[in-house]
Amino acid sequence: MQISTHNNNRYRRTAFRPPIIFLCIPMRISLLLFLLLQLTHLQAQEFNCYWICHPEADDSSQIQFQHTYRSIKRPQQASLTVASTGRFQVFVNERNVSRDVLLPSMAHSNNTAQAISFDITRFLDEQYNTIAIWYSPIEGIKTDKQISACYSGLDYDGKPFSHFADGSWNCKTTGMYTLPGNEEYIDGRRKNALWKSTDTGNLDWKNPCTSSDTTHFTYILNTSIYPSQHIVKHLEPVNISTDNLGTHVDFGRTFTGWIRITLREAKMGEEIQIGGLTYICTGEMDEQACRKFTYDTQKTVLITGDSDFKPEQIQSIEGLEIVPYIHNSYLY
């Protein structure tokens, strides 16, 4: 399968940082507006944000970013604010900081980037704290402003600290791609759980570059209440049949979300198509194939594969129904 790796032009450095707003109006009104901002989100023009990207940034590759911060003792409090022009997942010390499967993301119909501020205090360790971000581009958005991140808080003796993601971080490609037509390509052979740990082994890390895209994006800073998406139901097929076209799966009703299949004894390098997902097998005894950053609306799905694929390799098929909802908690 041919993967698009269109390289964008190199861009020059720009920046953005959450704005400080001074309200020269009565205190009661100021307090009311402040509370309204906390209950919704903050929208402003970008400035003073340090955008970084993989040195070979393109419009389809999913990228992993990672950095370990060292402290004398466990910080008293810490937050992580991440802005992106695509989709992303955030991990602190190998733990996913959000239960949502699809966080707010930029829409290609406008120039509004999304930022989320997470309270990560409960994930912190004593001396070493590793922040890891998995980034996916969004179809139709041409920029190398991939992520901007700020790790800040109070250290063990109450002194404030702040660190921006910069060229000292690590980044690498994943063998996974977000493709035109709402499709996704995942090479399972490239998966490595160590990428988000303090000890990453011998992974092929590179240092990220500063974005030089001169485009200015409006951004929304989400705090405790924002629109997000989560899994609400696991669906079982009502009918499965196989013919010379492949394996036909019918879930009985239309739903929006993912199809996840469990495979047994698939060969390493074996290629399987599940709707809009192309999956390359690891060759492990059991493995699962599922989208990560894209989703589709379907009632039926056709599963096919290359010459190594056999329908009997499929051990289970399930639909994961994803719905939008309003996230309303400081605990992610």
N, C-alpha and C positions, 0 to 999 in steps of 0.2 A: 504494500500500500504506500503511495507516495504522500509524504508529509510536506505541507507548505512551511517553509522557514524563511519567509520574506523578511530581510533585515531592514529596519528603519534607518533613516539618516542619523548620524551622530548629532547629538544636541548639545547645547551649552547649559551650564549650571543655572538652576533656578531654585527658589525656596519658598516655603510656606509654613506658618505656625498658627495655632488657634489664636484668634484675635482677642484683645482686651477691649471691653466695651465700657465706656463711661457714660452714665445716664445722669444728665443734669436736670432731673425732675424730682418731685417730692419722693420722700423715702418710701411711703406706702406703695406708690406706683412702681418704684424701682424694685421693691421686694416682690411684688406681684409678677412683674415681667421676668425677674430672675427665676421664680418658681415655675413659670410657664416654660422657660427655656429648659429647666431640668426635666420637666415632664414631657417635653417633645425632643427637639434637637436644635443645634446651632448651625446656621447656614451663613457662609461668608465667602469672600473672595480669598483665594489662596495666597499666602505669603509666608516666607521664612520656614518652609518645609524642605527638608533635605531628601529629595527623591533619589533612589538608587535603582539599579537594574543590573541584570546579568550582562557581562561584557559583549555577549553575542545575542543581544535581545532581538526577538522576532515577534510576530503577531500570533503565534500558536503554541509555543513551548511553555509548559508549566515548569516553574522554577521553585527550588527550595532555598530559603535564606536562613542563616543560623549564626548565633554568636553566644559565647559564654562570658558572663560577667563575674568577676571575683570580688568578694567583700570579706572584711575581717570577721564579721558576725552577720547573722541574719538581719536584713533590713526590717525596721519597724512596720513600714508600709510601702507599697509600690503599686504603680499603675503602668499600664502599657497602652499607648495610643498608636493605632495603626491606620494609615490612610492608604488607599489603593485605587487604581483605575480599573481593576479587575475584581475577581473573586479571591478569597483567601481563607485559610484556616490558621489558627494561632495555637502554638504549644509552648508551655513553660515547664521545663524539667520533664519533658516527654508526655505531659498531660494536656489534653485538649481543654482550652479554657472556656469553650462554649458547647452547650448541648445541641445547638442548632446546626443542621447539616448544611444550610446555605445562608450565610450572613448577608446583610444588605450589600448590594453591589451597584456599580455604575451602569446606567442605562445608556446604550449607544445613541439614543434619541436626543440626549443633551450632554452638556459638558460638566456634569455634577459628579465629582468623585465622592466616595464614601470613606468616612473615618469612624472608628469605634474606640472608645476608651474603656479598657478592662481594669478592674481591680484584681491584681494577681497576687495579693499578699499571701493568701492561703496556699499558693503553690511554691513559695520560696523555700530554699534550703539554706543551710548555714553559711557556706563559703562560696559555692559555685552555683550560678543560676543561668541556665541555658534557655534562650528565647529562640524559637524556630517558627518560621512563617512559610506556608505553602501557598504559592501565588499561581493563579490561572488568568490568562488574558481573556477578554470578552470580544467576540466577533464584532467587527466593525469599528473598534476603537484602536486607532493607530498612534501609539505613543510608547516611549521607553520609560515613562514614569510608572514604574511597576509598584514599588511600595515606598512608604515613608513611615518610620517607626521611632517612637520616643519612649524610653524606659526611665521612669522618674519616681521619686518618692522621698522617704526619710530613712537614713541609714540607722545603724544600731544605736547611735547616741543622739538621734534626733536631728541630724544635719541634713538639709535637702540635697538631693543629687539629681542629675538629669543626663541621660546619654542618648544621642541620636544614632540610628543605624547609618553607617558610613562605609568607606572603603576597607575598614578593618574587619568587617563581617565576612562570612563565607557564603558562597552561593554555588549552585550547580543545577544542571538540567536533570530531568527526572525520567526521560523516555516516555513521557505522557504529553499529549497534545490536545488542545481545544480547537476543534476544526470547524470550518464553515458548514452551514446547514444543521447547526445544533448537534454536531457529532463529537465524539471523544475517542481518543486512541490511547490505550494503556498497555505498556510493555511490562508485564509482571516480572520479567527477569531483572528489571532495574530497581525493583523495590528493595529498600534497605531501612529497617526500623532504626538503625543507629544514627540516621541523619539528624534527628532531633534530640540526641543525647549529648552529654558532656564528652564522652569518649566516642568519637565518630569513626575510629578506625582509619582505614586507608581510602576514604572516599575522595573522589576527584573534585576537590573544592577549588574554586577560584574566588578572587576578591571582586566584589561588585564595583560597578562604575557609577559615577554621578550622572544622572540624567542631564541631557543638554537639549531636551525638547523645550521650546520656548512657549508652548501652548499654556495658557493660564486657565485652570479649571476652578469653577465654583465647587465648594465642598460642603458636605453635611457632616457635622460632628455628632455622632450618636452616643448617648450616655446610658441611662438605665431603661428608657422606653423608646422602642423603634420597631419598624416592621421587619420581620425576619421569617424564616421558614423552617419547619421541623417535620419529622416523620410522625404520623398519627395512626397508621394502620399497616399491618402486614397482610397482604392478600395472597390467597392460594389460587392456583389455576382451577377453572371449572372443567377444562378439557385440554388434553395434550395429544397431538397426533403427528405422525411422521410420514412424509412422502419423499419423492425425488427432489423436491425443492428445499427440504429441510424439516426442522421441527417447528410445528405451529402451536402456539400457546395462546389460550383464550382465558381471560380473567373474568369474563361474564359482565363486566361493566367498565366504563371508561374511568381512568384515574390519571392524575398527574404525579410523576415521580420517577423512580428507578425500577429496573428489573435486575434482580440479583440471582445468579445461578452458582451452585456449588458443583465443582467438577472433581472427578476422581480418575487418577492414572492418565491424565493428559500428558502428552509429550512436551518436552521443553521446546519452545519456539512454535508450537502449534497455534494457529490463528483461528479465532472464533468471532463471528459477528452476532451481536444481540441487539437488534434494532439499529440504533445509531451508534452503538459502541463496538469498537474493534478491540479485542483483547488478545494479547500474546501470552501464552501459558508459561509458567515457571518450571513445570515438570515435577512439582512436589506431589506427594501422594494425594492430598486434598487441597483445593484452592478455590477462592471465590472471585467471580468477575462481576463488577458493578461500576457504574459511572461514579464520578466524584464531584465535578463542578458543573455538569450540564444535566438537564432532565427533559423529559418529554411527556406528552399526553397520549395515552394509548389504551386500547381495550385488548388488542391482540399483538403479538410480537412473533417474528420469524427468527429462529436461531439456525445459523449455518456455520460452516467452517471449511478449512482446507482439506486436503486428502487424508490428513491424520485424524480429523475429527470424526467421532462416532457418537450417535445420540445416546448410547448407553453410558457414556462418560458423565452425563448429567445426573447428579444425585438429587438435586432439589432445585425448584424454581419458585421465586416469590416476588410479588410486587410490593414495593415500598411507597406508600402514598404520602406525598409531601404537600403540605398546605401552608399558606401564609398565615401569620398570626402576629399579635403585638407582644413583643418581648417587654416585660415590665418588672424587671428585678435587677438589682445591682450584682446579684450572684449569677454568673454566667454558666 
